Amino acid sequence: MNKKLLVVFIMTILSTAIFISGCATNMQVAPQTRQAIHSINIDNNIPKPKEIYYMSSLGIASMGFGVIGALTVGETHDVKQKDELMNIIKANNIDIGQIVSQQFTRQLQQNGINVVNGGNSDATLHINIDNYGLSARSQFSGSMLGPILIFDVELDKDGVVVWKTKNITTTITSDMPRHNLAEIEQNPQVLVQMWDAAAAKMVANALVRYNH
């Protein structure tokens, strides 16, 4: 199968799945280690893809057209819209890493953990954005798009990883905000709101696992 189509196929499956959290890469923190962690430094170096993932309802529908259809109809349409979104992201300095980091800061503090900025701490949290973007729920979704976000985190204490987890949210999740491209162009902060809503749910879910 063409490499591009393989990526599209895998991400389409993700975009039509129920909210997923957790994965075989999870590593639970030992209770005694967790009890010894009262402050966390969040590493500001957050790797992320150079481009967003994007699939419209037309892109999903074109999967049924075969290789030629997917590469001509859906891909041409989606590449153009993805380029428009990338321009909006760059022009408005929208940083997915910062969005996720701010959610961790907020929710860790709500959990009674002091978050320090580059200072001395009991542990350091490393965030890696595996993928993020927008997708329609299905080929029948019209112009409405929902957030896609996949990230994993590692917590290290004294140079040793003591906790790690992967989190995935997909556009099928019913409580995720949805907007069309025209709304995003009119108000780019809509993008921040969409990814922040996804990050809020995922971070909360991650911290539930951290605390148990």
N, C-alpha and C positions, 0 to 999 in steps of 0.2 A: 504494500500500500504506500502511496506517496506520503512522504514524511509530514507535509503540511496537513494532509487529510487525516493522518493518524492523530496528530495533536488536536485537530478539530473534533474528531470522533471521541477522544478521551474527555475533552472538556465539555462536550455536549452531554455525555453521560453524567458528568458532575453537575451540570446545570439543570438536569432533570431528576436529580436525586433529592431525597429528603435531607434536611440539615444533618450534617455529619460532624461529629466531634470525636477526637481521639483516633489513635492509630497504633500500629505495631511498634512505632518508634517511641511510645510513651515510656517514661521512667519515673516511678513514684519516689518522692523524697522520703527519707527515713524520718520518723516522728522526732527523734532526738535532734536531728539536723535542723528540721523545721523550727523546733522550739528555740534553737540557738540563733536563728536569723531574725533580727529586729530592724535591720536597715538594708536596703538594696540600692545599688547603683545600676541604672539602666544605660547600657552601652549605646551611645549615640550613633555608632557606625552600624547602620541597619541595611544590609544588602537587599536589593529589590530588582525586579526585571526592568530592562530599559524601556519596554513598552507594555501597555496594558493588554489584557486579554479582552477580546470583544466579539460577540456574536449576536446578530439581530435575528428576528423571527425569519427573515428571508434567508439568512445564512443557515439556520437550522433546516428550513424547508429544502434548501438546495442540496442537503445531504442525500435527499432522495432522487436527485437527478443523475447520480453517478459521478465518476471522476471529472468528466468534462464540465458537467453542470456545476459542481461544487467549486471548481477552479475559475469559472467564468461568471456565473450569475451571482452566487452568494459571496464569493471571495472579493470580487471587484467592488461590490456594494459595501461590504464590511470594512475593507481596507480604507476606502475613502472616509467612512464615518469614524473609523478608529484614528485616522490621521487628524481629523477635526478635533476629536477628543484630546489627543496628545497635545495639540496646539493650545487648547483651553487649559490643560493641566500645567503646561510650562508657563503660559502667560500669567497664570494666577498662583504660581508657586505652590501647587497642591502636592503635598508630600505624604504618601501613604505610610511611610515609616514613622513620621511624626504623629500621624493620626493614631496609629496602633500604640506607640510609645505613650502618648498622652492618656489613652485609656488605661494602660497598665499603671501609670502614675496615679491616676485618680482612684482606681479601684484597689490598688495596694494600700494607699493611704486610708481608704475606707475600712480596710481590713486590719488597720492598726500598725502597718509597717511603714517606717520612715523611708522615703525615697530621696536619695541624695544625688546631686549632679556632679559626678566626677570626683567626689570626695571619698573619704574613708567609709567603708561599709562592710557589713557582714558577708555580703554576696553580690555578685554581678549578674544581671539578666541580659542575655543576648537574644535579639529578635532577628529573624530572617523571614523576609516576605518572599514566599515561593511563587505566588501568582496573585494578581488582582485585576479587576476590570468590571465590565458590565455585560449582562447577557439577558436576552429575552427568556421567558419561561419555556416557551414552545413555539412552534411555527405558527400558532394561532394567537400569539400574544400581541399582535399589532406592533405599535411603535414603543410600547412600554418596556423599560429595562430595569433590572435589579442588580444589586452588587454581587460580585464574586470576590472572595478573599480567602487566601490560603497562607498561613504562616506557621512557623514553628519557633519555639523558644527553648533556650537552655539556661539554667541557673548554675553558676559555678561558685564554689566556696573554697578559698585557698587553692585555686587552680584546678579543682576537681569538679566535674559536672555532677551535681547532686539531684537534679530534676530536669526533665525535658518532656515536651508534649507538642503535638501537632494539632492544628485546628483548621477546619474547613467550613465555610458557609457557602451556600449556593442560592441562586436567585429564586428557587422554588419556595424558600422559607416564607410563610404567609405574612409574618410581621415585618418583613424588610420593606423599606420605602422603594417606590418605583417612580421613574420619571421618563419622559421621552427626550430625544436629543434637542428639540426646540426649547424645552424648559431648561435644560442644562446650559444651552447657549445663552439664554436670557439671564440666568442666574447661576454662575459656575459654582457657587457655594452649595448648590444642590448635590454636587459630587461629594463634597466633604461630608454632608449630612448622610448620604447613602453609605459611604464607607465607614463613617463613624458609628452608624447604627449596627453595621455588621461587626465591627471591631468590639463594640460594647458587649454584644452578646457572646462573642467568642472569648474575650478576656474573662468575662464573668464565669463562663463555663470552664476555662482553664484553671481559674483560681479555686473553683469548687474542687477540682481534682487535686490541686496543690494542698488544700486544707484537709483532705481525707486520705 
